[in-house]
Amino acid sequence: MKKCTNCNKNLVKDEIALSKKMLGKNTKQYLCLECLSAYLNTDKEILLEKIEQFKEEGCTLFV
């Protein structure tokens, strides 16, 4: 199981996929929603909306 690079929290698959989508497919830095939202200076709710958007668009990272 992957852990958040910043806070060491266990990650769920959508958090791993979102890290890859937002930070680059080859990233080794995986962040939980809270840490990713702080890193990107955005709200957690916006990231949750982006996850749904990427799923609807058929992004293969979110399968």
N, C-alpha and C positions, 0 to 999 in steps of 0.2 A: 504494500500500500504506500502510495506517495504521500508525503507530508508537506505542509506549507513551508517554503524556504524561510519565511519571516517569523512565524509564530509556532511552527512545528505541529499544527493541527492536522489530523487526518483529513485528506481531501476526498470528495466525491467525484465521480467521473465528469460531471458538468464543470466543476471547478478546474480540473486538469485540462479539459477541452478548451475552456475559456482562456486559460493561461496561454495555451498554444496559439489560439486565435488572435489574442491581443498582443502577445509578446513575441510571436514568431514560432513557426512550426517546430523549429529545432531548439527551442529554449530548454534550458536545464533548470530554470527558475519557475517553480510552480507556486502559486499563491491562492489562499482561500479567498472567498468573496470579499471579506472585510479588508484583508491586506491589499488585494488587487484594487479595490475601490479607493483606498488611501493612496496607493502607488500611482494610479491614473487620475487622482484628484476628481473623483466622480462619486455619485451616490450608488450604494449597493442595489437599490431598486432599478436603476438604469441598467446595471450589469445583468440583473435578472431578466429584464425586458430584452436585452441583447441576446441572451441565451435562447429565449423563445423565438426571436427573430431568426437567428442562425439555424435553429431546428426547422422552422417553417421554410427557410430557403433551401433546406436539404444539405446543409454542411455536414460532410462525412465525419468530422471530429465529434459531433454530437449524436452519434448513432448508438 
